[in-house]
Every structure is written in C-alpha cells, then in structure tokens.
Amino acid sequence: MTTRISRDELAARIAQDIPEGAVMNLGIGAPTLVANFLPAGLEAILHTENGMLGMGPEPQPDRIDPDLINAGKQPVTELDGTAYFHHADSFAMMRGGHLDVCVLGAFQVSERGDLANWSTGAADSIPAVGGAMDLAIGARRVYVMTDLFTRSGESKLVRDCSYPLTGVGCVTRIYTDHAIFDVTPTGLAVIELFGDNTVSELSTLTGLDLEDATRDADDKELA
C-alpha cells in the first residue's frame, strides 16, 4: 500500500519551495492552502485574479470580512501594502509574464507537462476555465498541486490528457500526495518520495516510465 500525506502537509511542502521576493498566484481549491504555510519572514506577494496584490492567509472565523475574498470567493486577509485594481489589470499582469510562480490544481498532467484542470462534464468541477489558461502560459513557473490518483484509483499523471487542455507543455513541477515530480525533456522525474513509496512502485501504478532523480536531489543538498 502506498503512503500518502495530507493536503495541509503537501501545502506546507510547496511553501518551502517559494523563492524570496516571488510574486505568485494560488489557484482555486487546494492551492490556496499554501498561503497558510509560507515561512515567517519570507517576502512572497500573493496575487489574485479578482484584483488584489498582497493577499494574506485565511482569517480567523471571528475576523472574516465578507467584502474581502479571493477569486474562489473564499475570505482572505490583506497584508500591509496591499493594492487593489481592475479585473482587466489583474489579467494583464498574468498575461504579461509578471508572475514568478502559480500553483494550480489538476485533473490530469501529461508526461510532457500538458495541463488539464477544467471540464464542463465533471459534477464537482468549476464550470469554466476561468483564469487558469492565462496563469498557465503567463507564469514563469507553473506548479501543480494534486492527488496522484482519483477516487477510483486512476492516475492523474498520464501519457496524454483526455480532458480539455488548459495549457500545452506549461507545467514545471507536480506536487502530489505520494511524491514530487519534475517535468523534463525526457519525461517525468521523481525528485522526492513521501513515506515508503518507491519510484518503481509509482511507475507501475501510473503506467509511466519515471526517472529516479531522488539521488540527484540529495546530491544537490550536499553540494
């Protein structure tokens, strides 16, 4: 049986990889959890499509301002220096390449880094693509946060996406509840495993030829 970590644990792991000074966007759903785990003292400026720059973590229940929400209509806080602007200006920032990182959810990611994270057919999906296409092509780095398998046990990492594509070859790194994968010119490389998972086991379960880059990651830490 494979080992899984929780969404909060995965969000905390992603937060460790956010660079100092990054301007970033957190997609609707699980990716918004990353804001709650950003290291103290890290200067990371959070952008949201509905026109806010400088978003803070979710508020305590007794501190919710119903007029202060993110693009997913979740209550948020504002940090010192927060700026507000028109929806069109927000999308201009995304399309103009002004975001360093975005974290998006996914239905599927292909071994080439193609992203599918919207559908008009799934009962639990958002009924339109929203700003995901703009984020996928506009951000310098696109991180995906997702479970590795669906509830029925199908891999979300695939050779070719069967869902409508959000972006082609746009994904940089995939953070899942089993392992972290980098998208490389030769396919997907496992850079970190959680628990007792092995590259061989995940390769069998996903049906993909996964490169074991965990040793490379350890070597970089020692360098």
C-alpha positions as CSV (number, residue, x, y, z in Angstrom):
1,M,0.0,0.0,0.0
2,T,1.3,3.4,-0.9
3,T,1.9,6.2,1.6
4,R,0.0,9.5,1.3
5,I,0.5,12.8,3.0
6,S,-2.4,15.2,3.8
7,R,-3.2,18.3,1.8
8,D,-2.0,20.5,4.6
9,E,1.3,18.7,4.7
10,L,1.6,19.0,0.9
11,A,0.7,22.7,1.0
12,A,3.5,23.2,3.6
13,R,5.9,21.3,1.4
14,I,5.1,23.6,-1.6
15,A,5.5,26.6,0.6
16,Q,9.1,25.6,1.2
17,D,9.9,26.0,-2.5
18,I,8.5,29.5,-2.9
19,P,11.5,31.8,-3.5
20,E,12.2,35.0,-1.7
21,G,10.5,38.0,-3.4
22,A,8.2,35.9,-5.6
23,V,5.0,37.3,-7.0
24,M,2.7,34.4,-7.1
25,N,-0.9,33.2,-7.7
26,L,-2.6,30.3,-5.9
27,G,-5.4,28.6,-7.9
28,I,-8.9,27.9,-6.7
29,G,-9.2,25.0,-4.3
30,A,-6.4,23.2,-2.5
31,P,-3.6,25.5,-3.8
32,T,-5.0,28.3,-1.6
33,L,-3.8,26.4,1.4
34,V,-0.2,27.2,0.5
35,A,-0.7,30.8,1.8
36,N,-1.2,29.4,5.3
37,F,2.2,27.8,5.4
38,L,4.6,30.4,3.9
39,P,7.6,30.7,6.2
40,A,7.7,33.6,8.6
41,G,9.8,36.4,7.2
42,L,9.5,35.3,3.5
43,E,8.6,38.1,1.2
44,A,6.2,36.5,-1.2
45,I,3.5,38.7,-2.7
46,L,0.2,36.9,-3.4
47,H,-1.9,37.9,-6.5
48,T,-5.5,37.0,-7.1
49,E,-7.4,37.3,-10.4
50,N,-10.2,39.4,-8.9
51,G,-7.8,42.4,-8.5
52,M,-5.7,42.1,-5.3
53,L,-1.9,42.1,-4.8
54,G,-0.7,41.4,-1.3
55,M,-3.2,38.8,-0.1
56,G,-2.6,37.3,3.3
57,P,-3.7,33.9,4.8
58,E,-7.2,32.9,5.6
59,P,-8.7,34.9,8.5
60,Q,-9.8,33.5,11.9
61,P,-13.6,32.8,11.9
62,D,-14.3,35.9,14.0
63,R,-12.2,38.2,11.7
64,I,-13.9,37.5,8.4
65,D,-14.6,40.5,6.1
66,P,-17.4,39.4,3.6
67,D,-16.1,42.0,1.2
68,L,-12.5,40.7,1.2
69,I,-12.4,37.5,-0.9
70,N,-10.1,35.8,-3.4
71,A,-11.1,34.5,-6.9
72,G,-12.6,31.4,-5.4
73,K,-14.9,33.5,-3.2
74,Q,-13.0,32.4,0.0
75,P,-12.4,35.0,2.7
76,V,-8.9,36.2,2.9
77,T,-6.8,38.8,4.7
78,E,-4.8,41.8,3.5
79,L,-1.2,42.5,4.3
80,D,0.5,45.9,4.7
81,G,0.9,47.5,1.3
82,T,-2.0,45.5,-0.3
83,A,-3.1,47.0,-3.6
84,Y,-6.5,46.7,-5.4
85,F,-7.1,47.2,-9.1
86,H,-9.4,46.5,-12.0
87,H,-10.0,42.9,-13.1
88,A,-8.6,43.7,-16.5
89,D,-5.4,45.0,-15.0
90,S,-5.1,41.8,-12.9
91,F,-5.3,39.6,-16.1
92,A,-2.7,41.9,-17.8
93,M,-0.3,41.1,-15.0
94,M,-0.9,37.4,-15.6
95,R,-0.7,37.5,-19.4
96,G,2.3,39.9,-19.3
97,G,4.6,37.5,-17.6
98,H,4.7,39.4,-14.3
99,L,4.0,36.3,-12.0
100,D,7.0,34.3,-10.9
101,V,5.0,31.2,-9.7
102,C,1.5,30.0,-9.9
103,V,0.1,26.9,-8.1
104,L,-2.8,25.2,-9.8
105,G,-4.9,22.1,-9.3
106,A,-5.3,19.4,-12.0
107,F,-7.5,16.7,-13.3
108,Q,-4.6,15.4,-15.4
109,V,-1.0,16.3,-16.3
110,S,0.8,14.6,-19.2
111,E,4.3,13.4,-19.1
112,R,5.2,16.3,-21.4
113,G,3.8,18.9,-18.9
114,D,0.4,19.4,-20.6
115,L,-2.2,20.6,-18.1
116,A,-5.9,19.8,-17.9
117,N,-7.6,21.3,-14.9
118,W,-11.1,22.2,-16.1
119,S,-14.0,20.3,-17.5
120,T,-17.6,21.1,-18.4
121,G,-18.6,17.5,-17.7
122,A,-17.5,16.6,-14.2
123,A,-20.1,17.1,-11.5
124,D,-17.6,18.5,-9.0
125,S,-15.7,20.8,-11.4
126,I,-15.7,24.5,-11.9
127,P,-18.0,25.1,-15.0
128,A,-15.4,27.1,-16.9
129,V,-11.7,27.5,-17.3
130,G,-11.6,30.9,-15.5
131,G,-8.1,32.4,-15.4
132,A,-6.2,29.1,-15.5
133,M,-5.2,29.4,-19.1
134,D,-3.8,32.9,-18.6
135,L,-1.9,31.7,-15.5
136,A,-0.6,28.5,-17.2
137,I,1.0,30.5,-20.1
138,G,1.9,33.7,-18.2
139,A,3.6,32.5,-15.0
140,R,7.4,31.8,-15.2
141,R,6.9,28.6,-13.2
142,V,3.7,26.5,-13.0
143,Y,3.4,24.2,-10.0
144,V,0.6,21.7,-9.8
145,M,-0.9,20.5,-6.5
146,T,-3.0,17.4,-6.8
147,D,-3.7,13.9,-5.5
148,L,-1.7,11.4,-7.6
149,F,-4.8,9.2,-8.1
150,T,-8.5,9.8,-8.5
151,R,-11.0,8.3,-6.0
152,S,-11.4,5.4,-8.4
153,G,-7.7,4.8,-8.4
154,E,-6.8,6.2,-11.9
155,S,-3.5,8.1,-12.2
156,K,-3.7,11.8,-12.8
157,L,-0.3,11.6,-14.4
158,V,-0.8,10.3,-17.9
159,R,0.8,9.9,-21.3
160,D,-1.8,12.1,-23.0
161,C,-4.6,14.1,-21.3
162,S,-8.1,13.1,-22.1
163,Y,-9.6,16.2,-20.5
164,P,-9.7,19.6,-22.4
165,L,-6.2,21.2,-22.2
166,T,-5.6,24.3,-20.1
167,G,-2.0,24.7,-21.4
168,V,0.5,22.8,-23.5
169,G,3.9,21.9,-22.0
170,C,3.4,24.5,-19.3
171,V,3.9,22.6,-16.1
172,T,7.2,22.9,-14.3
173,R,6.7,20.7,-11.2
174,I,4.0,18.4,-9.9
175,Y,3.4,18.1,-6.1
176,T,1.3,15.1,-5.2
177,D,0.3,13.3,-2.0
178,H,2.8,10.5,-2.9
179,A,5.8,12.2,-4.4
180,I,7.1,15.3,-6.2
181,F,7.8,15.2,-10.0
182,D,9.7,17.5,-12.3
183,V,8.8,17.7,-15.9
184,T,11.9,17.2,-18.0
185,P,12.6,16.9,-21.8
186,T,12.6,13.1,-21.5
187,G,9.5,12.8,-19.3
188,L,8.7,12.9,-15.6
189,A,11.4,12.6,-13.0
190,V,10.7,11.8,-9.3
191,I,12.7,14.2,-7.2
192,E,11.2,13.4,-3.8
193,L,9.2,10.5,-2.3
194,F,6.9,10.6,0.7
195,G,6.8,7.7,3.2
196,D,7.6,4.2,1.9
197,N,6.8,4.9,-1.7
198,T,9.3,3.9,-4.3
199,V,9.9,5.1,-7.9
200,S,9.4,1.5,-9.2
201,E,6.0,1.2,-7.4
202,L,4.8,4.6,-8.7
203,S,5.9,3.8,-12.2
204,T,3.8,0.6,-12.1
205,L,0.8,2.4,-10.7
206,T,0.9,5.3,-13.1
207,G,1.9,3.3,-16.1
208,L,4.7,5.8,-16.9
209,D,8.4,5.4,-17.3
210,L,9.5,7.6,-14.3
211,E,13.1,8.7,-13.9
212,D,14.5,8.4,-10.4
213,A,16.1,11.8,-9.7
214,T,15.9,11.5,-5.9
215,R,19.6,10.8,-5.6
216,D,20.3,13.9,-7.7
217,A,18.2,16.0,-5.3
218,D,20.2,14.6,-2.3
219,D,23.5,15.4,-4.1
220,K,22.4,19.0,-4.6
221,E,21.6,19.3,-0.9
222,L,25.1,18.1,0.0
223,A,26.8,20.3,-2.5
